[in-house]
Amino acid sequence: MPSATAGTSPSDIPGPPDPARTSRSRIVLDNHDMGRALSRIAHEVLERNRGSDGLVLLGIPTRGVPLAHRIADRIGSIESRPVPVGSLDVTMYRDDLRLHPARTLEHTDVPPEGVDGKTVVLVDDVLFSGRTVRSALDALHDLGRPRAVRLAVLVDRGHRELPVRADFVGKNLPTSLVEQVHVEVAEVDGRDAVRIEGPVEPTAAPDEDAR
């Protein structure tokens, strides 16, 4: 009896799906767009705070940290004085920690001035459900008592699950839940870009009557 695979060439055997055919990726912000967005955020922070007095910027790891440093550098250049900047790890404050207990701890680096009585600007790359920001507020509470807390994000993609809104937004980016937003920064990824990745829409079958 002939084998069930007789006459089947290797090309006829189904293989794993080609990611290029099942998803699409497009760049929505390049390095120039990101630079302009961060400069705009820096000016808006200064305008809201009426200067840089009492400002402290804390980036949320991973990519929020280099973004915070860039914003702080821009503010420092405008004001001709350095702005305290650091990082705030939220790992142990996440509400899904019990579901995913094995997480890598990031670094918390609070400037020597501390946060008491300061206006703290939390900086993150993407604002989505709002749960990371909620975790950051809990983590900040354990560090001291700021005078005020603001939120700056490079991208707001919507789909909030908690009543959280950013004070400073580089780009509002409407997305669907099946899409993913990837922020790349040169300090971590080797380049600056914001990409949206999502499933490829099925191609409609040709209309027989239109032939």
C-alpha positions in Angstrom: 0.0 0.0 0.0 1.4 3.4 -0.9 2.5 5.7 1.9 0.0 8.4 2.9 2.8 11.0 2.1 3.6 9.5 -1.3 3.8 12.2 -4.0 3.9 15.0 -1.4 6.8 17.4 -1.9 8.3 19.2 1.0 6.6 22.4 -0.1 3.2 20.8 0.2 3.7 20.1 3.9 2.2 22.8 6.1 4.7 24.7 8.1 4.5 27.3 10.9 2.6 30.5 9.9 4.8 33.2 8.4 4.7 36.2 10.8 5.1 38.5 7.9 1.8 37.2 6.5 -0.2 37.1 9.8 0.8 40.5 11.1 1.7 43.9 9.8 3.9 46.5 11.4 4.0 50.2 10.5 6.0 53.1 12.0 3.8 55.9 13.2 6.6 58.1 14.8 10.2 58.2 13.6 13.1 59.7 15.5 12.3 63.3 14.3 8.6 62.9 15.4 9.7 61.6 18.8 12.1 64.5 19.3 9.5 67.1 18.5 7.0 65.3 20.8 9.5 65.3 23.7 10.3 69.0 23.2 6.7 69.8 23.2 6.2 67.9 26.5 9.1 69.7 28.0 7.6 73.1 27.2 4.2 72.1 28.5 5.7 70.9 31.8 7.4 74.2 32.2 4.3 76.2 31.4 2.2 74.1 33.7 4.7 74.4 36.6 5.6 78.0 35.8 9.3 77.2 35.6 11.4 74.3 36.8 11.4 75.1 40.5 10.5 72.1 42.6 10.3 69.7 39.6 11.4 66.1 39.8 11.1 63.7 36.9 10.8 60.0 37.5 10.8 57.6 34.6 8.9 54.2 34.8 11.2 51.4 33.6 12.1 50.4 31.1 11.7 53.0 28.3 10.2 55.7 30.5 13.6 56.2 32.1 15.5 57.4 29.0 12.5 59.4 28.0 12.5 61.1 31.4 16.2 62.0 31.0 15.6 63.5 27.6 12.7 65.6 28.8 14.8 66.7 31.8 17.7 67.6 29.5 15.4 69.8 27.4 13.9 71.5 30.4 17.5 72.1 31.7 18.6 73.6 28.4 15.6 76.0 28.4 16.0 77.0 32.1 19.8 76.9 32.1 19.8 74.7 35.2 19.6 71.0 35.8 16.4 69.3 36.7 16.4 66.3 39.1 15.6 63.0 37.3 15.4 59.4 38.4 13.5 56.1 38.0 10.7 54.4 39.8 10.3 50.7 39.7 6.7 49.5 40.0 7.2 45.8 39.8 6.2 44.9 43.4 3.2 47.2 43.2 1.5 45.6 40.2 -1.9 44.2 40.7 -1.1 41.2 38.5 1.9 40.2 40.6 0.2 37.1 42.1 -0.6 35.9 38.5 3.0 36.4 37.3 5.2 36.3 40.4 8.5 35.8 38.5 9.3 39.3 37.4 12.7 41.0 37.1 13.0 43.9 39.5 14.0 47.2 37.9 15.9 50.1 39.5 14.5 52.8 41.6 16.7 55.9 41.7 15.4 58.9 43.6 17.3 62.2 43.3 19.0 63.4 46.5 16.3 66.1 46.8 13.7 63.5 47.4 10.0 63.9 46.5 8.6 65.6 49.6 6.9 68.9 48.7 8.0 68.5 45.0 6.0 68.4 41.8 6.8 64.9 40.5 6.3 64.2 36.8 6.0 60.5 36.1 7.2 59.6 32.6 6.2 56.5 30.7 6.3 55.4 27.1 2.7 54.2 26.5 -0.5 54.8 28.4 -2.9 51.9 28.0 -5.1 50.4 30.7 -3.7 52.8 33.4 -2.7 50.0 35.7 1.0 50.7 35.5 0.4 54.3 36.5 -1.7 53.2 39.4 1.2 51.0 40.5 3.6 53.9 40.1 1.4 56.1 42.4 1.5 53.3 45.1 5.3 53.1 44.8 5.6 56.9 45.0 3.5 57.0 48.1 6.1 54.8 49.9 8.9 57.3 48.9 7.3 60.5 50.4 4.6 63.1 49.9 4.9 65.1 46.8 3.1 68.5 46.5 1.6 67.3 43.2 2.0 64.4 40.8 1.7 64.8 37.0 1.9 62.2 34.2 3.7 62.5 30.9 3.5 59.8 28.2 5.0 59.6 24.8 1.9 57.7 23.4 -1.7 57.5 24.7 -3.3 54.6 22.9 -6.6 54.6 24.8 -8.5 51.6 26.2 -8.4 52.7 29.8 -9.5 50.3 32.5 -8.9 52.8 35.4 -9.8 56.5 35.7 -6.3 57.7 34.7 -5.5 60.6 32.3 -2.1 61.9 31.3 -1.3 65.6 31.8 1.2 65.7 28.9 0.9 63.5 25.8 3.3 63.4 22.9 0.9 61.6 20.6 -2.7 60.4 20.9 -2.8 57.2 18.9 -6.2 55.5 18.5 -5.7 51.7 18.3 -7.7 48.5 18.4 -7.3 46.0 21.2 -5.8 43.5 18.8 -3.0 45.9 17.9 0.2 46.4 19.9 2.2 49.6 20.3 6.0 49.2 20.5 8.1 52.2 21.5 11.8 51.9 20.7 14.4 54.2 22.1 18.1 54.5 21.1 19.3 53.9 24.6 17.6 50.5 24.8 16.8 49.4 21.2 19.4 51.2 19.1 16.9 53.5 17.4 14.0 55.8 18.0 10.6 54.8 16.6 7.0 54.0 17.5 5.5 51.0 15.7 2.0 49.6 15.6 1.7 45.9 15.0 -1.5 44.1 14.3 -3.0 41.2 12.3 -3.2 41.4 8.6 -6.7 42.1 7.4 -8.0 39.2 5.2 -8.1 39.9 1.5 -11.6 40.0 0.1 -12.4 37.3 -2.4 -12.8 38.7 -6.0 -16.3 39.5 -7.0 -17.2 37.0 -9.8 -19.9 39.4 -11.1 -17.4 42.2 -11.5 -15.3 40.2 -14.1 
